[in-house]
Amino acid sequence: MLSTRFTELVGCDVPLQQAPMGLISPPGLALAVARAGGVGSVSAGLGVEPQALAAQLDSWMEPGAGALAVNFITEQVDPAAVAVAGARARIVEFFWITPHAKLVDAAHEGGALVNWQVGSLPEAVLAVEAGADVVTVQGREAGGHVRGDTPLLPLLAAVLRAVDVPVLAAGGIAEPRAMAAVLAAGAAGARIGTRFIATSESGAHPEYELALLAAGPESTEITDGFAECPMCATLPRARVLRSAIAAVDAVDGETVGTVGDEPVPPRAGMSPHKDVQGQIHAMALYAGSGVEHVTAVRPAAEVVRELAEGAEALLRAW
Ligand SMILES: Cc1cc2nc3c(=O)[nH]c(=O)nc-3n(C[C@H](O)[C@H](O)[C@H](O)COP(=O)(O)O)c2cc1C
């Protein structure tokens, strides 16, 4: 097993975190990854009340399930909700928020570690100054909302020179060779989103998964084309399948689908989960630049094993 500063700090077996992805990463996915030795992550709902979050987490979190993380995005975060997550999860996570000691302290109060995903060197330094125990650097290759504009490896090198906490690498990592590369470059682990969309436990709509499987190299692009979302209110930038940009540009109408009775407007930032109906191919099909390595829908535990064992074998061979 690959042991790093991250696995030692967190107490997990594999230096890999499955990224939180809203309704695409339901508890079943997080639990499967955690049981396989990685860190499994879920998203706290936007603006969730502390009591509601406590009830949600208590309904599925199991003692002994492994390392779990709860993620908060956007500036409207209630520190009391962060404390609720900190009392239940091994890691509390932040992204798309200016690093702030008040939020770190709230998570630490409950006993959790704090991981802050950043898109630049100054933001990494701010996160560590605010008290983060781990920093994730997100390169511009990443699927979903993209915080900065620097490619992953130069950003990783710059941040490793500047901070002394374990650093995870995120963006475009979807196969063992890329995972081995970031570990060889000094990362303490990899944070991976896109590869976990195509898993048996993911919450993604089947047509979204099929679109990922069909995507070849150079098939993603950073766009402001799906900017009807709270994250895009501050910075409209997300990496999606290029086919979705063309498809939404061709939509002529007020909706592209529905969730229950609610219409989904064109250019909504919501990625299509299982309860969405309509023109899935014209919705926000977030995907990182490693999508060509996503070639089959597999159980999450197999994906964790393949990445970890493959990366370890490569590192030993090198
Ligand atoms: C569908 C999707 C949804 C995402 N949602 C979130 C989120 O809610 N919070 C977050 O911190 N990161 C989110 N991300 C970004 C990930 O944290 C991570 O940076 C990214 O997945 C890494 O790149 P990769 O997808 O190429 O592995 C999302 C990514 C994807 C693909």
The ligand as a Gaussian input file, in Angstrom:
#p B3LYP/6-31G(d) Opt

LIG

0 1
 C      -19.546000      16.673000     -11.744000
 C      -18.581000      17.415000     -10.858000
 C      -19.075000      18.114000      -9.763000
 C      -18.191000      18.755000      -8.882000
 N      -18.693000      19.377000      -7.764000
 C      -17.829000      19.839000      -6.831000
 C      -18.319000      20.298000      -5.577000
 O      -19.522000      20.328000      -5.310000
 N      -17.403000      20.734000      -4.646000
 C      -16.055000      20.697000      -4.901000
 O      -15.264000      21.049000      -4.022000
 N      -15.579000      20.295000      -6.098000
 C      -16.419000      19.850000      -7.051000
 N      -15.922000      19.390000      -8.252000
 C      -14.466000      19.540000      -8.557000
 C      -13.613000      18.497000      -7.857000
 O      -13.426000      18.835000      -6.507000
 C      -12.214000      18.323000      -8.507000
 O      -11.498000      19.523000      -8.499000
 C      -12.248000      17.781000      -9.925000
 O      -13.221000      16.789000     -10.074000
 C      -10.885000      17.213000     -10.307000
 O      -10.786000      17.005000     -11.675000
 P      -11.257000      15.650000     -12.425000
 O      -12.742000      15.752000     -12.502000
 O      -10.590000      15.758000     -13.750000
 O      -10.817000      14.483000     -11.607000
 C      -16.789000      18.749000      -9.150000
 C      -16.311000      18.057000     -10.270000
 C      -17.179000      17.388000     -11.121000
 C      -16.615000      16.645000     -12.292000

